[in-house]
Amino acid sequence: MYFVNVLPALAFTLDMYRRTDGQYGVNEALFASALAAMVFSILGAQPLTIVGITGLISLFNYTIYDIIKIYDAALYPPFMVWVAIWAAIFHWLFAICNTSDYMRYVTDFSSQSFGMYVGIIYISESLHKSGNEKATNLIRYLSVKGVEELVSEFTLFNSTQGYLSCVIAILYFGTIYSLEAIGQSTLFSPWLRGILADYSYPIGTIFWVGFAHIPGPLRRTNVSFLPTSRAFYPTIARNWVVEFWTLPVKWIFVALPIGFLVMLLFYYDHNVSSITAQAKRFPLKKPGGFHWDFFLLGITTFIGGIFFIPLPNGLVPQAPVHTDSLTVYKTNLKRLSSSEGEHVEPDVIAERVIEQRVSHFIMGLALIGTMTGPLLVVLGIMPKSIFAGVFFVVGWGSIESNDILKRLIWLAREQRFIQPDDPLLTIRRSKIGFYLFWQALGVLSTVAISQTIAAIGFPVLIIALIPLRWKLLPKMFTKKELSILDALTADNEVVLASLGGKPEMPEQKNEDPYDEAEEGNRTGAVRRRVANS
């Protein structure tokens, strides 16, 4: 989990480092991640939720920098402190008013759209500072974020460095993806599969960092490496505490609406992270504590702002991975009979979750230790192309597992290879496509605004997907269609109890018997057609 947390954090910070002219660096990333890990492991009501630096706060930080430098780049540090102070105040107000209860209304419609957006942002954002204006404009249209580091190797150095960086990034992605796939397969023995999957990041990172340092032509290629600074000191020459009280009053109030947008982002992102870390597939016994954790997030936001470090919040990909790593699984053999005889399939059951605070706490200590001189030297030998590979791994992981992609593939699949009992067969394909259209509209809208200087407004679009689902979709889809296509994201009874109970879906109030009968007749016809195929 240490590698799963620190590598994306360093990748996002490297992005901010380049786009904010060095305002954020490795030490700021480690400080922010360690602060969040220590606070939430000790005081958090939901210590299984991993908290750290996300790609979305990276997007926020450099977009604000692009705006501020139009006026005066020197205003940026104190301005960001005031953004964090306002955001912290809004966190506390929302927590006191128990607004986290409204997260029970979040369904897969918005959470899947958000997950797809996150995956695309990790792989694709507008790229600049590649060192070549034509390449910059081209990549800005192609919008491949993981390629940004690779493009800079070509444009700032030479083609040899660029090609080697591409090789390292692509093969790093292939290594992590393959090792994690082995963990989900039936290859080897269970303990070996578990080791390869759990330690895929350290195995891949150590191997490909060493690969770049093999004596001979590889080492002489001299790819660029992660920039580091003095141990426990900021990246640029400044004090840890920024003199935010020197900011002109008008800029203090300009920071207020931006602080509210930061709070909106964290409201959705952090709470969804906590929900996914406590999903129904994990047999948890301890209840959640969303209001207290959101109040606590306000405290870390305030502290992070004062020290001018990236503001940490819940990590959507890492949070459920942490819970999964603490889940004890048992594999049984299921014997199935068919016309061709009897065959065996593995049946994996989650028996229990080791609910504790120690792993998150130890991770925080490890992050603090990484800020020491010797370990910063180790970080300094990591090629930047490794982090391009990290973008690919994290981004594709969010996209590949997303139901939006799975349903698009389902629509393209030849009908005779679809299982006759598939629930989607009971819905017209045009209705499935129409549902995906609305999800795609939400994803494309947020991605589009993220390519502009108005990118700080994307949390409003994400939040707007919730009332869109509850108010508009029930008028266009039947109860049965929505029951198959959508579901509450918070599906664990323990979690729902912490959020005020399970809400009544709007389509349940407007049940149409005619639609139900029509769908029932169609179900039988479709299944007969599939069977005859």
C-alpha positions as CSV (number, residue, x, y, z in Angstrom):
1,M,0.0,0.0,0.0
2,Y,3.0,2.3,0.6
3,F,3.9,2.1,-3.1
4,V,0.3,2.3,-4.3
5,N,0.0,5.6,-2.3
6,V,3.4,7.3,-2.8
7,L,3.9,6.6,-6.6
8,P,0.7,8.3,-7.8
9,A,1.3,11.2,-5.3
10,L,4.7,11.7,-6.7
11,A,3.4,11.5,-10.3
12,F,0.7,14.2,-9.6
13,T,3.2,16.3,-7.8
14,L,5.7,16.1,-10.8
15,D,2.8,17.4,-12.9
16,M,2.2,20.3,-10.5
17,Y,6.0,20.9,-10.3
18,R,6.2,21.5,-14.0
19,R,3.0,23.5,-14.3
20,T,3.5,25.8,-11.3
21,D,7.1,26.6,-12.0
22,G,8.4,24.5,-9.1
23,Q,6.0,25.7,-6.4
24,Y,5.2,22.0,-5.4
25,G,7.8,19.3,-5.2
26,V,8.6,15.9,-3.7
27,N,8.8,17.1,-0.1
28,E,5.4,18.8,-0.3
29,A,3.9,15.6,-1.7
30,L,5.4,13.5,1.1
31,F,4.4,16.0,3.8
32,A,0.8,16.1,2.6
33,S,0.5,12.4,2.3
34,A,2.1,11.8,5.7
35,L,-0.1,14.4,7.4
36,A,-3.3,12.8,6.0
37,A,-2.2,9.3,6.9
38,M,-1.2,10.2,10.5
39,V,-4.3,12.2,11.2
40,F,-6.9,9.8,9.7
41,S,-5.2,6.7,11.1
42,I,-5.3,8.0,14.6
43,L,-8.4,10.2,14.7
44,G,-10.5,9.1,11.7
45,A,-13.8,7.2,12.2
46,Q,-13.0,5.3,8.9
47,P,-9.3,4.6,9.1
48,L,-9.5,2.1,6.2
49,T,-10.1,5.1,3.8
50,I,-6.7,6.0,2.3
51,V,-6.2,9.8,2.2
52,G,-3.6,11.5,0.0
53,I,-3.0,13.6,-3.1
54,T,-5.3,13.1,-6.1
55,G,-5.0,14.0,-9.7
56,L,-8.0,16.3,-9.3
57,I,-6.4,18.6,-6.7
58,S,-3.3,18.7,-9.0
59,L,-5.7,19.9,-11.8
60,F,-7.1,22.5,-9.4
61,N,-3.7,23.8,-8.3
62,Y,-2.1,24.4,-11.7
63,T,-5.4,25.8,-13.1
64,I,-5.5,28.4,-10.3
65,Y,-1.8,29.1,-11.0
66,D,-2.6,29.8,-14.7
67,I,-5.2,32.3,-13.5
68,I,-3.1,34.0,-10.9
69,K,0.0,34.4,-13.0
70,I,-2.0,36.6,-15.4
71,Y,-2.0,39.2,-12.6
72,D,1.1,38.4,-10.4
73,A,2.6,34.9,-9.8
74,A,3.9,36.1,-6.4
75,L,0.3,36.2,-5.2
76,Y,-0.1,32.4,-5.7
77,P,1.3,31.0,-2.4
78,P,-0.7,33.3,0.0
79,F,-3.8,33.0,-2.3
80,M,-3.7,29.2,-2.1
81,V,-3.5,29.5,1.7
82,W,-6.7,31.5,1.8
83,V,-8.4,29.1,-0.6
84,A,-7.6,26.3,1.9
85,I,-8.8,28.4,4.8
86,W,-12.1,29.1,3.1
87,A,-12.4,25.4,2.1
88,A,-11.8,24.3,5.7
89,I,-14.5,26.6,7.0
90,F,-17.0,25.2,4.4
91,H,-15.9,21.7,5.4
92,W,-16.7,22.4,9.1
93,L,-20.1,24.0,8.2
94,F,-21.1,21.1,6.0
95,A,-20.0,18.6,8.7
96,I,-21.9,20.3,11.5
97,C,-25.0,20.4,9.3
98,N,-24.8,16.6,8.6
99,T,-24.7,17.2,4.8
100,S,-22.8,14.0,4.3
101,D,-26.2,12.3,4.7
102,Y,-27.0,13.4,1.1
103,M,-24.3,11.0,-0.2
104,R,-26.8,8.2,0.3
105,Y,-28.5,9.6,-2.9
106,V,-25.4,9.0,-5.0
107,T,-26.0,6.1,-7.4
108,D,-23.8,4.3,-9.9
109,F,-25.0,6.7,-12.6
110,S,-22.9,9.5,-11.1
111,S,-20.2,7.5,-9.4
112,Q,-19.4,5.5,-12.6
113,S,-19.3,8.8,-14.6
114,F,-17.0,10.3,-12.0
115,G,-14.8,7.2,-12.1
116,M,-14.6,7.3,-15.9
117,Y,-13.7,11.1,-15.7
118,V,-11.0,10.4,-13.1
119,G,-9.5,7.7,-15.4
120,I,-9.5,10.0,-18.4
121,I,-8.0,12.8,-16.4
122,Y,-5.2,10.5,-15.2
123,I,-4.5,9.5,-18.8
124,S,-5.7,12.6,-20.6
125,E,-5.5,16.3,-19.8
126,S,-4.2,19.3,-21.7
127,L,-0.5,19.1,-22.0
128,H,1.9,22.0,-22.1
129,K,5.5,23.0,-21.3
130,S,6.8,20.2,-23.6
131,G,9.4,22.6,-24.9
132,N,8.1,22.8,-28.4
133,E,5.2,25.0,-29.4
134,K,3.9,22.8,-32.2
135,A,4.2,19.7,-30.1
136,T,2.4,21.5,-27.3
137,N,-0.5,22.4,-29.5
138,L,-0.7,18.9,-31.0
139,I,-0.7,17.2,-27.6
140,R,-3.2,19.8,-26.3
141,Y,-5.7,18.3,-28.8
142,L,-4.6,14.7,-28.3
143,S,-4.8,15.2,-24.5
144,V,-2.8,12.2,-23.4
145,K,-1.5,13.0,-19.9
146,G,0.7,9.9,-19.4
147,V,2.5,10.9,-22.6
148,E,3.4,14.3,-21.3
149,E,6.6,13.2,-19.7
150,L,7.4,11.2,-22.7
151,V,6.8,14.1,-25.1
152,S,9.1,16.3,-22.9
153,E,11.9,13.8,-23.3
154,F,11.7,14.1,-27.1
155,T,11.3,17.9,-27.2
156,L,13.6,18.9,-24.4
157,F,16.4,16.4,-25.0
158,N,16.7,14.0,-28.0
159,S,14.9,11.1,-29.7
160,T,17.1,8.5,-28.0
161,Q,16.0,9.6,-24.5
162,G,12.4,9.8,-25.7
163,Y,12.3,6.3,-27.1
164,L,13.9,4.8,-24.0
165,S,11.4,6.7,-21.8
166,C,8.6,5.2,-24.0
167,V,9.9,1.7,-23.5
168,I,10.2,2.1,-19.7
169,A,6.8,3.6,-19.3
170,I,5.0,1.1,-21.5
171,L,6.7,-1.9,-20.1
172,Y,6.2,-0.6,-16.5
173,F,2.5,-0.4,-17.2
174,G,2.6,-3.9,-18.8
175,T,4.5,-5.3,-15.7
176,I,2.0,-3.9,-13.1
177,Y,-1.0,-4.9,-15.2
178,S,0.3,-8.5,-15.8
179,L,1.2,-9.1,-12.1
180,E,-2.2,-7.8,-10.9
181,A,-3.9,-10.0,-13.6
182,I,-2.0,-13.1,-12.2
183,G,-3.5,-12.3,-8.8
184,Q,-7.0,-12.7,-10.3
185,S,-6.1,-15.9,-12.2
186,T,-5.8,-19.5,-11.3
187,L,-2.0,-19.6,-12.1
188,F,0.4,-20.9,-9.5
189,S,-0.5,-21.4,-5.9
190,P,-2.7,-19.0,-3.9
191,W,0.2,-17.6,-1.8
192,L,2.4,-16.9,-4.8
193,R,-0.5,-15.2,-6.7
194,G,-1.2,-13.1,-3.6
195,I,2.5,-12.0,-3.3
196,L,2.8,-11.1,-7.0
197,A,-0.5,-9.1,-7.0
198,D,0.1,-7.4,-3.6
199,Y,3.7,-6.4,-4.4
200,S,3.2,-5.6,-8.1
201,Y,4.1,-2.0,-7.7
202,P,7.4,-2.6,-5.7
203,I,8.4,-5.4,-8.1
204,G,7.8,-3.3,-11.2
205,T,9.3,-0.1,-9.8
206,I,12.5,-1.7,-8.5
207,F,13.0,-3.6,-11.8
208,W,12.5,-0.7,-14.2
209,V,14.4,1.8,-12.1
210,G,17.3,-0.6,-12.1
211,F,16.8,-1.1,-15.9
212,A,17.4,2.6,-16.5
213,H,20.8,2.3,-14.7
214,I,22.2,-0.8,-16.4
215,P,25.8,0.2,-17.3
216,G,26.4,0.7,-21.0
217,P,24.2,2.2,-23.7
218,L,21.1,2.3,-21.4
219,R,22.9,4.4,-18.7
220,R,24.6,6.6,-21.2
221,T,21.2,7.5,-22.7
222,N,20.7,9.6,-19.5
223,V,16.9,9.9,-19.3
224,S,15.7,12.6,-16.9
225,F,15.0,11.7,-13.3
226,L,12.7,12.9,-10.5
227,P,13.9,16.3,-9.1
228,T,14.4,16.3,-5.3
229,S,15.4,18.9,-2.8
230,R,16.9,19.2,0.7
231,A,15.5,16.8,3.3
232,F,12.5,18.3,5.3
233,Y,12.7,21.6,3.4
234,P,10.4,23.1,0.8
235,T,11.2,22.7,-2.8
236,I,11.8,26.4,-3.3
237,A,13.6,28.8,-0.9
238,R,10.8,29.7,1.5
239,N,9.6,29.0,5.0
240,W,7.1,26.2,5.5
241,V,4.5,28.7,6.8
242,V,3.5,31.1,4.1
243,E,2.9,34.8,5.0
244,F,-0.8,34.6,4.0
245,W,-1.7,37.7,6.1
246,T,0.1,39.9,3.5
247,L,-2.4,39.1,0.8
248,P,-4.5,42.1,-0.3
249,V,-8.0,42.0,1.1
250,K,-9.7,41.8,-2.4
251,W,-7.8,38.6,-3.1
252,I,-8.9,37.1,0.2
253,F,-12.5,37.4,-1.0
254,V,-11.6,36.2,-4.5
255,A,-10.4,33.0,-2.8
256,L,-13.8,32.4,-1.2
257,P,-15.7,30.9,-4.1
258,I,-12.7,28.9,-5.1
259,G,-12.5,27.5,-1.6
260,F,-16.1,26.5,-1.9
261,L,-15.4,24.6,-5.1
262,V,-12.5,22.8,-3.4
263,M,-14.9,21.8,-0.7
264,L,-17.4,20.5,-3.3
265,L,-14.7,18.4,-4.9
266,F,-13.7,16.9,-1.5
267,Y,-17.3,16.5,-0.5
268,Y,-17.9,14.1,-3.4
269,D,-14.5,12.6,-3.8
270,H,-13.7,11.9,-0.2
271,N,-17.2,10.5,0.7
272,V,-17.3,8.3,-2.4
273,S,-13.8,7.0,-1.4
274,S,-15.1,6.1,2.0
275,I,-18.2,4.5,0.5
276,T,-16.2,2.3,-1.9
277,A,-13.8,1.4,0.9
278,Q,-16.8,0.0,2.8
279,A,-18.6,-1.6,-0.1
280,K,-21.0,-4.5,0.5
281,R,-18.5,-7.1,-0.8
282,F,-16.4,-6.4,2.3
283,P,-17.9,-8.0,5.4
284,L,-17.3,-5.1,7.7
285,K,-18.7,-4.9,11.3
286,K,-17.8,-1.4,12.4
287,P,-20.0,1.5,11.3
288,G,-18.9,4.5,9.3
289,G,-18.5,8.1,10.5
290,F,-18.9,10.4,7.5
291,H,-19.6,13.6,9.3
292,W,-16.7,13.4,11.7
293,D,-14.3,12.4,8.9
294,F,-15.4,15.3,6.8
295,F,-14.9,17.7,9.7
296,L,-11.4,16.1,10.2
297,L,-10.7,16.6,6.5
298,G,-11.4,20.3,7.1
299,I,-8.6,20.3,9.7
300,T,-6.1,18.7,7.4
301,T,-7.2,21.1,4.6
302,F,-6.5,24.1,7.0
303,I,-3.1,22.7,8.1
304,G,-2.2,21.8,4.5
305,G,-3.1,25.3,3.4
306,I,-1.0,27.0,6.1
307,F,2.1,25.0,5.0
308,F,1.3,25.5,1.3
309,I,1.3,21.8,0.4
310,P,-1.2,19.9,-1.9
311,L,-4.4,19.4,-0.1
312,P,-5.1,15.7,0.6
313,N,-8.4,13.9,0.5
314,G,-9.8,10.4,-0.1
315,L,-8.2,8.3,-2.8
316,V,-10.9,6.6,-4.9
317,P,-8.7,3.9,-6.4
318,Q,-6.5,3.2,-3.3
319,A,-9.2,3.2,-0.6
320,P,-11.0,0.0,-1.7
321,V,-7.6,-1.6,-2.5
322,H,-6.6,-1.0,1.1
323,T,-9.7,-2.7,2.4
324,D,-9.3,-5.5,-0.1
325,S,-5.7,-6.1,1.1
326,L,-7.1,-6.5,4.6
327,T,-9.8,-8.9,3.6
328,V,-9.4,-12.6,4.4
329,Y,-10.6,-14.7,1.4
330,K,-11.3,-18.4,1.2
331,T,-11.3,-20.3,-2.1
332,N,-13.7,-23.2,-2.4
333,L,-14.2,-25.5,-5.4
334,K,-17.6,-25.4,-7.0
335,R,-18.6,-28.5,-8.9
336,L,-20.9,-27.9,-11.9
337,S,-22.6,-30.5,-14.0
338,S,-23.3,-30.1,-17.7
339,S,-24.1,-32.3,-20.7
340,E,-20.3,-32.6,-21.3
341,G,-19.7,-33.9,-17.8
342,E,-18.6,-32.4,-14.5
343,H,-16.2,-29.5,-14.2
344,V,-14.8,-27.4,-11.3
345,E,-14.8,-23.6,-10.8
346,P,-13.1,-21.6,-8.0
347,D,-15.5,-19.9,-5.7
348,V,-13.8,-17.1,-3.7
349,I,-15.6,-15.9,-0.5
350,A,-14.7,-12.9,1.6
351,E,-14.8,-14.2,5.2
352,R,-13.8,-11.2,7.2
353,V,-11.9,-7.9,7.2
354,I,-9.1,-7.1,9.6
355,E,-10.4,-3.7,10.7
356,Q,-7.5,-1.8,12.3
357,R,-5.6,1.5,12.2
358,V,-2.1,0.1,12.2
359,S,-1.5,-0.3,8.4
360,H,-2.5,3.3,7.7
361,F,-0.4,4.6,10.6
362,I,2.7,2.7,9.5
363,M,2.2,4.0,6.0
364,G,2.3,7.6,7.5
365,L,5.5,6.8,9.3
366,A,7.0,5.4,6.1
367,L,6.1,8.6,4.3
368,I,7.8,10.7,6.9
369,G,10.9,8.5,6.6
370,T,10.9,9.0,2.9
371,M,11.6,12.7,3.5
372,T,15.0,11.9,5.0
373,G,18.1,12.5,2.9
374,P,19.1,8.9,2.0
375,L,15.6,8.0,0.8
376,L,15.3,11.3,-1.2
377,V,18.5,10.2,-2.9
378,V,16.8,6.9,-3.8
379,L,13.8,8.8,-5.2
380,G,16.2,11.0,-7.2
381,I,17.3,8.0,-9.3
382,M,13.8,7.2,-10.5
383,P,13.3,8.0,-14.2
384,K,10.4,10.4,-14.9
385,S,9.1,7.9,-17.4
386,I,8.2,5.6,-14.5
387,F,5.5,8.1,-13.5
388,A,4.2,8.2,-17.0
389,G,3.7,4.5,-16.5
390,V,1.9,5.2,-13.2
391,F,-0.5,7.5,-15.0
392,F,-1.3,4.7,-17.4
393,V,-1.8,2.1,-14.6
394,V,-4.0,4.3,-12.5
395,G,-6.0,5.7,-15.4
396,W,-6.6,2.5,-17.3
397,G,-7.5,0.7,-14.0
398,S,-10.3,3.2,-13.5
399,I,-11.5,2.9,-17.0
400,E,-11.2,-0.9,-17.5
401,S,-13.3,-1.7,-14.4
402,N,-16.0,0.9,-15.2
403,D,-19.5,-0.3,-16.1
404,I,-19.7,2.3,-18.8
405,L,-17.0,0.6,-20.8
406,K,-18.4,-2.9,-20.0
407,R,-21.8,-2.0,-21.3
408,L,-20.4,-0.4,-24.5
409,I,-18.6,-3.7,-25.1
410,W,-21.8,-5.6,-24.3
411,L,-23.7,-3.6,-26.9
412,A,-21.0,-4.5,-29.5
413,R,-20.9,-8.2,-28.6
414,E,-22.5,-10.7,-31.0
415,Q,-25.8,-11.7,-29.4
416,R,-25.3,-15.5,-29.5
417,F,-22.4,-15.2,-27.1
418,I,-24.5,-13.4,-24.4
419,Q,-25.7,-15.5,-21.6
420,P,-29.5,-16.0,-21.8
421,D,-30.0,-15.0,-18.2
422,D,-28.2,-11.7,-18.5
423,P,-30.5,-9.0,-17.0
424,L,-29.5,-6.5,-19.7
425,L,-31.4,-8.7,-22.2
426,T,-34.6,-7.6,-20.6
427,I,-34.0,-4.0,-21.7
428,R,-34.1,-2.7,-25.3
429,R,-30.6,-2.0,-26.6
430,S,-31.7,1.5,-27.6
431,K,-32.6,2.2,-23.9
432,I,-29.2,0.9,-22.8
433,G,-27.5,3.2,-25.3
434,F,-29.7,6.1,-24.2
435,Y,-28.7,5.6,-20.6
436,L,-25.0,5.5,-21.6
437,F,-25.5,8.7,-23.6
438,W,-26.5,10.5,-20.4
439,Q,-23.4,9.1,-18.6
440,A,-21.2,10.0,-21.6
441,L,-22.6,13.5,-21.6
442,G,-21.7,14.0,-17.9
443,V,-18.2,12.6,-18.5
444,L,-17.5,14.6,-21.7
445,S,-18.8,17.8,-20.1
446,T,-16.4,17.5,-17.2
447,V,-13.5,16.5,-19.4
448,A,-14.2,19.4,-21.8
449,I,-14.3,22.0,-19.0
450,S,-11.1,20.5,-17.6
451,Q,-9.3,21.4,-20.8
452,T,-10.0,25.1,-20.2
453,I,-9.0,27.8,-17.7
454,A,-12.5,27.2,-16.2
455,A,-11.4,23.7,-15.0
456,I,-11.9,24.7,-11.4
457,G,-15.7,24.5,-12.0
458,F,-15.8,20.8,-12.8
459,P,-17.0,19.8,-9.2
460,V,-20.3,21.6,-10.0
461,L,-20.9,19.4,-13.0
462,I,-20.0,16.3,-11.0
463,I,-22.5,17.2,-8.2
464,A,-25.1,18.1,-10.8
465,L,-25.2,14.5,-11.9
466,I,-27.0,13.5,-8.6
467,P,-30.2,15.6,-9.1
468,L,-30.1,14.7,-12.8
469,R,-30.4,11.1,-11.9
470,W,-33.1,11.6,-9.4
471,K,-35.2,14.1,-11.2
472,L,-34.8,13.5,-14.9
473,L,-34.0,9.9,-15.5
474,P,-37.1,8.4,-13.9
475,K,-39.1,10.3,-16.5
476,M,-37.3,8.6,-19.3
477,F,-36.8,5.0,-18.0
478,T,-39.1,2.5,-16.3
479,K,-38.6,1.2,-12.8
480,K,-37.3,-2.1,-14.1
481,E,-34.8,-0.5,-16.5
482,L,-33.3,1.7,-13.7
483,S,-33.2,-1.2,-11.3
484,I,-31.0,-3.1,-13.8
485,L,-28.9,-0.2,-15.1
486,D,-28.4,1.7,-11.8
487,A,-28.1,1.2,-8.1
488,L,-27.2,3.0,-4.9
489,T,-23.4,3.4,-4.6
490,A,-23.7,3.0,-0.8
491,D,-24.8,-0.6,-0.8
492,N,-23.6,-1.7,2.6
493,E,-26.3,-1.6,5.3
494,V,-23.7,-0.5,7.9
495,V,-22.7,2.5,5.7
496,L,-26.3,3.4,4.9
497,A,-27.1,3.5,8.6
498,S,-24.3,6.0,9.0
499,L,-25.9,8.2,6.3
500,G,-29.4,8.3,7.6
501,G,-30.8,5.1,6.1
502,K,-31.6,3.8,2.6
503,P,-33.5,6.3,0.5
504,E,-36.6,5.5,-1.5
505,M,-35.7,5.6,-5.2
506,P,-37.9,8.1,-7.2
507,E,-38.9,5.5,-9.8
508,Q,-40.5,3.4,-7.0
509,K,-43.1,6.1,-6.5
510,N,-44.0,6.2,-10.2
511,E,-44.4,2.5,-11.1
512,D,-46.2,2.0,-14.4
513,P,-47.9,-1.5,-14.6
514,Y,-48.1,-1.2,-18.4
515,D,-44.4,-0.7,-18.7
516,E,-43.7,-3.7,-16.4
517,A,-46.0,-5.9,-18.4
518,E,-44.5,-4.8,-21.7
519,E,-41.0,-5.5,-20.4
520,G,-42.0,-8.9,-19.1
521,N,-43.4,-9.9,-22.6
522,R,-40.3,-8.6,-24.2
523,T,-38.0,-10.5,-21.8
524,G,-39.4,-13.9,-22.9
525,A,-39.2,-13.0,-26.6
526,V,-35.5,-11.9,-26.3
527,R,-34.5,-15.0,-24.3
528,R,-36.1,-17.3,-26.8
529,R,-34.3,-15.5,-29.7
530,V,-31.0,-15.8,-27.9
531,A,-31.6,-19.5,-27.1
532,N,-32.5,-20.2,-30.8
533,S,-29.3,-18.5,-31.9
